[in-house]
Amino acid sequence: MRARLVLLLTVLLVLIFQTVDAQKVLLLQKPGKTKRFLYHTGDKIIIRTGDPEFAMSGDLTFVDDSLLTINKNFTYQLGKVSEVTIKRPFLNGSWKMMFLAAGVYFAGSMFNHAINSEKPLIDNTVPIVSGSFIALGTTSYLLRNKHCKMEDGWKLKVLDYDIFKEKKKEVEE
């Protein structure tokens, strides 16, 4: 019983200090909409800057008031970012499955007709079904990335939770 109490108090102590030592978070939002994306240090991010146009992807390693660093080497100003690309996880994986399903259906139908000695090996339903899978796969491949352009109203902001820590210190003094 005593060991559980010590473990519980240790976990609570770690959680309390973890919330006190908050970090800066990059917020991508479109004002007036409920959809927003938060990027913490260590998250994957894909950005595109303005003149000259340059795309960069990698891990977000540092966020400051007006700067962000990607892969510990590339630092960009938030005002220079013209586009943030968001990967849609479902569509990113589903296009591969659709192409695979088209091939499996095509091969399975041919194999079934060959076993049953049916003529022709490829009947009129195979191109329709396989073609539908290929069309869905191509559509999901084209829509797998969402491009959030700053000129379309998207905004990048830095949420600084250290402000609360500084205000707390001022109140205590």
Secondary structure, DSSP 8 states (H G I E B T S, - for coil): -HHHHHHHHHHHHHHHHHHHS--EEEEEE-TTSS-EEEE-TT-EEEEEETTTTEEEEEEEEEE-SSEEEETTTEEEEGGGEEEEEEE-HHHHHHHHHHHHHHHHHHHHHHHHHHHTT-SSSS-THHHHHHHHHHHHHHHHHHTSEEEEEGGGT-EEEEEETHHHHHHHHHHH-
